[in-house]
Amino acid sequence: MKKLKEKTSINGNNFFIPKFRLTINEVCTMLAVGRDKLNRLEKEDPSFPKSIKDGKSRQSAVYYDYQEIFVWYENWKECSRAVQMS
């Protein structure tokens, strides 16, 4: 499994740098869903972040923005909790 953050060391101090672009597999891992569920989310949920294609060819890599995924998840979590409490 790939790490979502890269470990960096400067002057003996360790810290993590988050990735800005996430692959499909990384997003699936973060959200604990399969590729089919991720595709369904993108098609059926208008609030879900759109993927970013890195090039024009059909085989170009597809990425998601880390911050957009994080914000979407936080909003989804709040909405889910609000529904459960009603």
C-alpha positions, 0 to 999 in steps of 0.5 A, a space after each residue: 500500500 502506498 503512503 499518502 504522505 512522504 516523510 521528510 527530514 530537515 536538520 534532524 527534524 522529521 515531518 510529513 508532507 501531504 500529497 496534493 494529488 491522489 490516485 484512484 487507488 489512494 482515494 479508494 483506500 482513504 474512503 474504504 470503497 471499491 473502484 465501482 463505488 468511487 465511480 458511482 459517487 462521482 456520477 451520482 453525487 453532485 457534491 463529490 469532487 471531479 477527477 482531474 485527467 493528467 493529459 489528453 490521451 485516453 490512457 492519461 493518469 487520473 487524479 483527485 485533489 486531496 483537499 477537495 476529497 478531505 472537504 467532501 468527506 467532512 461534509 458527508 460525515 456531518 450530513 450522515 450524523 445529522 440524519 442519524 440524529 433526526 
